[in-house]
Amino acid sequence: MPHLSFDYSANLEAGVDMPAFAGCLASALLETGLFELGAVRVRGFRCDVHVVADRLEQNGFIDMSLRMGEGRSLEDRQRAGEAIFAAASAFLAPQFASPHFMLSLEVREISAPLSWKRNAIHPRIRQMQTGTGE
C-alpha cells in the first residue's frame, strides 16, 4: 500500500502540470513491480504559504513522502525511492534548469499494528485483472 504525497510551492503551478506529475509518479510506483494497482495513491498539496532558502519569490520546491506497509526489504524500499526520484527528476528537468528549485523524497514504513485500512477497490481491480469481474 504505497501512499505518495507531495507538497509543492504554489509558484510552481505556472510551469508544472501537477496532475501529469502525479500520473508520472503513479506510473513509477507501478513500474517497480512492488505494488498492486488497487493500492496506489498519489496526491499533491499546494502550499500557498512558504519560505524557501533565501526568500526569493522564484524559489520553489516539491517535497515528496512515500509511505508503505512494513515487510519490504531495505533494497526494495530503496529501489522504490530511486525509481520515484528518477521519474520526478526527469519530469521536472525544466525546473532544474533554474537555480531556484529543490526536490526531496523521504521513504517511511507504516507500522502494521498502528494502521487501519479498508479497501473496496482491490477486489474490483483483481476481478478485472483475472477476467471474472465488471
Disulfide bonds with the S-S distance in Angstrom:
none
